[in-house]
Every structure is written in structure tokens, then in C-alpha cells.
Amino acid sequence: MTTAETMEKTRSDDTKGMGGAPAEGKITDEAVAAAREMIGLQLRPEGPYLQDATADTLRNWCNGIGDLNPLYRDAGYGAASRYGSQLGHPMFPMAFGWIGRTRWGLPGVHGFYAGNDWELFRHIRPGDRVSAVERVIGIEEKESKFSGRLVLQYVEATYVNQHGDLLARALGTCTRHERKAARDAGKYKDIKTHEYTPEEYEALDACIMEEPMKIRGSKVRYWEDVTEGESLDTIVRGPLSLMDTMGFLVGCGRGHTHGVVFQAAMKHPGHFFRNPEAGGGIEYTGIGHHRESTAKEVGVPGVYDYGPQRSSWMASLVTNWMGDAAFLKRVRTEMRRFNTMGDSTWCKGKVSRKYIKDGHALVDIEIWGENQRGEITTPGIATVALQSRDPELRVFLDGGKLELDLPVVR
């Protein structure tokens, strides 16, 4: 009996709790209404996983996302910088717990991380302890080619340090799809693992090896020297492998085993199943990031990446370009296409606007991730505060005195 046949045979158990395959929940009017009733509620924090910022956790986060910037990974470099210490990568708060996840409403309906929109206020430094308050802020229904009826869910996470100082505020988006509908639609069924030519490998290798030399570092990038339309130096992540996805879990401090998994499964059986491929061992439905059979059960052509990792790659594109003296004020990314094993993500960007706001010299940047097929997988935007040669504009070390006046849901 094949794995698919075994999963189908055991689906009847799903209605009783944890079965032998991911649960097949339905998006019903009643389920959507129940989820809508949760708007405004504060959620129990996921995790926390990495709550304390240390030289080790900050460096390990960088290892998990492939970031090479010494300001975020080298204590000695940070000590000699204008900040007097190593700083946390702007996306380090994600290590506390991934926001925008399927953790509320619509039981048994699969969720995919769809992106997030961060407004950043202060740097994280070794010695900081990160806390977060997450709340439900919206729900929206749509139709998709991937699964038909879908639901978009929005949460907001507010991150503070041990002094109560605001570090960041992030909007997280999750899409919820019926697993069977996505599987039956077969939108991605014809996608195969890419076979690279020697020339494609050469281009990938060259970009990867050149990246450290293109990190701006301590050389100040002044606002007056930037022109609208100029391009950022491209970085690439890939071809995606299990080393990349597993390394991200390590960088996030995430890992549940044995009795820890079992206890969680008893509380939330719809999120777990007894996988026949593991002899009935309990696995989380998100194991599709590592098991091809489970990925195909939810309509994905193969093992796929973690969205928060891809969002962090796009942030690294910008921080490499802007230099130590700048501040990444906003970064928004959307996961528009799956990034499966063997795919490469070419992270690109260009300056779209220059302007002054509240005494800060700002640039908006259009950013996007593009795979080896030329498809835009990850569109986004970023806003960076740059130092200015104008003596009337203030010198800054962070973005604590700057508000972008963003709407809650956007």
C-alpha cells in the first residue's frame, strides 16, 4: 500500500482527533463566523523560543538565514562600530515566535505563512530580553486558483524589551486552505525540480562569493548620494536544500521532540497526525517543509521553504545595501509563490522614492524575490532612514522617533 493510500484509508480517524493523515477541515460559514468572533483577542504567545539576545543567539539567527553582515554576527566588529556593540538582525524578533501562523480558528484547515509587514523602532543588543503581545486584528475571504475558497487571517505582534521599550510592530498574514481542495486543484502539479546548467551554477556561485564584498558596512551611505531608480546589489539564496530549512529551525531555536510533541498533540490533535512513514510517529502538519508526501497532501509540488526565512532574506538584501549608519524602518514581504527544494531566490531591489519626514531623510525601496524560472515569488517594499549631509536634519541611531503612520491592516 502506498503512502497516499495509507493516508486516505486513515482519514476517517481525523474526525475523532489525531488520525493517520493531516486533518481535512472545511471552510464553512460557521467556522469563518467563529474565527471572526476572535478579532481583538490577545493570543497566547507562540513559544517563546529565543527570547534572550546574546552574542550566540544573534549569530545563530544569522546562520539560520544565511546573513553574513558582521554587524549582526561579530561581537568584535560591533564593539568597534558606532553602536559600541553587536546588534541583532532586524528580523531577530521572529525567533521569539513566527507571527501570522495558523493558530486560531478554522480547525483542521491548512495554513500557509503569507508574509508580514514590519515597522521597526529600536535595535536589539546583547542583554536584551524580547517579549511580545500578539492579537487578532482581521479576517477576509477570497477565491484562489490554488484551493478555491480561502481565508486570509491577520495578526499583529508588538515586541518590547525588558525595559518596556518598543522594538518592533509587525503585521502577519496567513492564508487558510482546505487541504483536499488544494490537492484536487493541482495548480502546481506540473512543476518539477529544476535541472541547472553549468552556466546557471556558475552565476549562483559567483553571486554567493561576491556578497561579503558588497556589504556596505561602516562606509556611510548618505541620502544625497542615492538616486531614485538605482538598483541594490543582488543577493541569492539557493538552490534550496534541507540544510537550509533545517538550519533555519536551528537558528530559531525551534525543536519539539518525544513527549513535548505528544503533549502538544493531545492539546491540539487537529495540528498533528500519526505519520505512517514514521511508523505512526507523531508529526506536526507543517512537516511538509521536510516530507514531500505531506507537502503533496496540501497541494504543494514538493518540500518547501519557511516563509519567515524568505522574509529575512529580503531584509538582508536591504541591510547589506544601506550600511551600518542607516536604519531599516519598514520591510514588507508577500509570499506569492512556493519556493520548493532546488529553487533559487534572487533577491533584488531598486530605490523608488526619496523624501523627508519628521526630520528624517528616507528612501522607499521596491524589493522582490525572483526564482530561476524568472517568476516573482516574493514582492515587497522597504523604507530606510539614511544619514544626511544637511545639518538641519538630525543624526539618529535608531527609528524610535519616527512613525510611518501605517494603518493596522494594510
N, C-alpha and C positions, 0 to 999 in steps of 0.2 A: 504493500500500500504506500503510495507516495505521501509526502508531507502535506500536500494540498488536500488529498483525500482524507487523511487523518484529521486535519483541521476541520474539514466540512462535516465529518462524522461526529465530531465532538461539539459542534456548535450548539446543539440543543442544551448542553450544560450551561451555556452562557447566561440563560435566563435565571438560573439558580445561583449565580455568583461566578466564581472564577472557574472557567472551563479550560478546554484544551486548545483554544484559539482566542485571539483578541475578540472582545465582545462586539456584537453588531447592533449598537444602539441606533435609534431613529431620531431624526429631527422632526418633532411633531409640534403642532401649535401649542400644546400643553407644556412641552419641555421648554420651548422658547419663552413662553409666558413666565414659567417658573424661574428661568435664568434672568429674565428682565426684572423680576422682583428683587434680585440681589443687587441691583445698581445702588451704589452708595455705601455698600457694606465694606468693612475692612477685613481683609483675608489674613489667615494665619500665615506668617512668612514661610516661604519655601526655604528649607534649610534651618538656620544659616549654615553655609558650607565654609567659605573662607571669610571670616569676619574681621580678623586682625591683620592689619597691614604690617608686614615685616620685610626685611631685605629678601628673605627667602620666598615668601608668598608672592611678592611683587615680581620677582624674577621668574618664578614658576608659572605665573599667569602669562608672562611674555613668552615663555617656552611653549605654552599651550596654544597660543595664537600665532606663533612664528614671528613675533616682533623683535627686531634687532636694535632698537634705539637705546643707546647706553644710558640716557637719562632715566629710563624706566627699569633698567636691569642691572646697572653697575653702581654700587654704593659709592665707590671712589670717584667716579665721574660725577655723580650727583653732588657729592660733598664739595667739589670744586666749581659747581655751577652757581648761577645767580640765586638759586634757592637754598643752597647750603646743605642739601640732602637729596637722596634719590627720591623720585616722585613715582606715584602709581600711574600706570597707563590709564587714560581716560575711561576705558571700559572695564577697569578692575571691579567696580561695584557689581558687575554681573556675577562675579564669583560668590557673592552673598547668596544669590538665587536668581535663576533666569526668570525674568518677568514675561508676561504675555503668553504664559503656558496654559494648557488646558487643565485648570484646577478648580473650575467652578461651573456648575450646571451641566446639562446635556449628558447624562451618564452614558458611557459606552460609545459615545460619538468621538471619532478620532480628531485630534487637534494638531495643527502644524503651526509652529512659530512663523509669523508673517512679517515681522520687522519691528523696529522700535524707533522712537524719536527722543533723543536725549538733549536736555538743556543742562549744561554743566556750570558750576559756580565756584568750586574750590578744588585745589589739588589734594590728593591723598598722599600722606607721607608715612614712613615707618613709624610705628607707635600709635597710629590711628586705629580706632575700633569702629567698624561700619555697622550701622543699624538701618532698618528700612521699615516703612509703613506702606503697605500695598492696599489699594482699594479698587473696587469695581466701578467703572465710570460709563460704560456704554455697551450696547449690543445692536447689531444691524444684520438684516437678512439680505442675501443676494443670490443670484444664479451663476453657476460656473460651468465651463466645459469639462472640468475635471470631475465633478461629482453631482452636478445639478444643484439642488438646494444646498446652500451653505449659510453659516452664521459667522459673522465677524464679532469677536469679543474684544473689549478694550479695558485695560487696567492701567493704573498709574502707580508708580513706585517713587517714594520720596526717601532719599538716602541722606543720613546725617552722621556726623562723627560723635565721639564720646562727649564732646562739649555742646552738642546740640546744634552745631554749625551745619547749614545746608550744603551738601556736597553736590548733589545732582537730583534732577527730577526727570523721570522717564515715562513716556507713554509706550505701552506694549500692546501689540496686536496679535491675536491668534485667530486662525480660521478653523472652523469645525466642519468636518465632512463625514457623511455616512460611509463607512468602510466598504460595504458591498457596492454602493452606488459608484464610488471612485474606482473600484476594481472592475466593475462591469463596463464603465465608460471607456476604460483603456486608452486614455488620452496619450499616455507616454509609452504605450506598448511597443512601438517600433524603434525606440531609442536603444542603441547598442553601445557597449563600451568603446570609446574612441581608440583607434589604432593610429598612433603618432608616427609621422615620418621622421627620419633623421634630422631634417631641417627644423621641424617643429620642436624636437627635443633640444636642439642647439639654441633656438630662440628662448625657450624656457630656462635653460641652464644659464645663458648669458644674463638674462634679466635678474635671476636669483643672485648670481655672483656680484652683479653691479649694485644691488640695492644698498649695502652698507656704505658705499662711497657716495651715494646720493642723499643720505640723511643730512638734513641741513645743520643740525646740531647747534653749536654755540654761535655760529655766524648769524647775526640778527637779520631777519627779513623785514625790511621797512615797508610800510603801507604805500609810500610814494613810489617805490620801485616795482610795484605789482601793476600789471595792466589787465583790463578786462579781456577775456578770451585766451589768456595764456594757459598752457597746459601744465599739469602736475607730472612729475616723473612717475611713470607706470611701475607698479609692483605686481608680482604674480604669486598666486598660491596654487600649487598643484604640480602634477596630477594628484588628485585627492586619493589618499590611501588610508588604510586602517591605522597606520602610525599617526596620521593627522587627527582622526576622530578620537582615538583613544587618548592621544596626547592632550587633547582639549579637556577631556574629563579629568585627567590628572591635574592639569593647570587650574581647573575649577575646584579641586578638592572634592569632587563628587565620586561616590562609590558606595553602593549598598550590597551587602553580601549576607548569605545564610539567614540567620534568624532576624536580622534587621529587615531584609526583604520580606520574609514571611510575615512579620508583624504588620508591615505596611500593607501587604496584600490582604490580610484579614480585615483591615480597616476600610480598604478601598478595592474590593475584588474586581470591579469593572476596569481598573487600570492595569491588571496583571492577568497572566494566564499560565497554565502548566504546559510548557512547550514540549511537544513530542520529540523535537530534535535534541532536547537536553534530557531525555529520559523522564520527562514530566517535571523537570526543574522549573521553579517559578521565575518568570521573566516579566519585566515591565513592557507594556505595549510599545514603548519607544525603542525597543531592541531592534527595530527596523533600521536604525542607524548603523547596525553591525551585522544583522542577519538578512540576507537577500530574500529569503522566503517570506519573512514577516513584512519587509518593505513592499513586496508584491501584493501581499494581502490588503494593503491600504492604497493600492493603485500607483505606487512608485516603481519605476523600472528596475531599481536595484538599491543597494545600500547607499545612503545619502548623508550629507554633512549636517552639522548642527548650525542652525540659523544664527545663534549668538556668536559663534566663532566667525562666521562670514561677516556679520556686522562689525566685528572687531577688526577684521582685515581692512574694511573700508575706512575705519578710523585711523589705522596705521598709515594708510595712503596719505592722509591729510597731515598727521603729526610729523611724518618724515619730511614733508614739504615745508611746513610752517616754521620749524626751528624751535629751539628751547625758549626763546623770549616771547613767543606768541602763546595764545590760549585758545584751545578748541572750545568754543562756546556752545555749538549745536552740531549734532550729527544725526541724520535720519536715514535709515535704510529700509528697503522693502524687498522681501523675498518673492520674486515674481516667477521664478522657475527653479526646479530642483537641481541640485548640484550633486551628482552621483559619482560613485567610485570611478576614478580615471579622468574625471573632468578637471579642467584648469580654470581658474578665475583670474582674469586680467583686470586689475583694479586701476581705474582711470579717472581723471578729473580735469576740469577747467574752470577758471575764475569767471563767474557770470556777472558779478556786480561789486562795486566799491562804494562805500558810503560812510558817513559819520553818524553815530547815535550815542547820545548821552555822554559825549566826550570821549568816545572810543572809536578808533579807526577800524572798520570792519570790512571783510570781504565775504561774499557768498560764493560757494563753490558747488558746481554740479558734479556729482560723483556717480560712477556706475561700475558694476562688475560685469564683465563680458566673458563668456566661455569660449572654448576653442572652436565652436561652431559659428561664432560671430553673433550669438544670441545675448541680449541684455538680460541678465539674470537678477541683477541687484541694483536698481536705480536708487538714487538718494541725493541728499543735499547736505552741505555743511556750512557753518558760519565760524569764521576765525577772527579773533581780535589780534591785530598786529601793532607793533610799536610804530610810532610816527616821529618824523623829524620836526613836526610842528610843535614848538614849545608851548602852545596853548592847549595841546592835548595831554592828558595825564599819562604818566608812566604807571603800569599796572603789573601785578604778579599773578592775578587770577581774574575770574569773572564775577566775583561776588557783588560788585557794584553795578552790574549790567543786567537788565531784564529785557528779554526779547518780546515780552507781551504775547506769548503764544497762547492760543485757545487750548482748553483742556483736551478736547477731542479734535484732531486735525488730520 
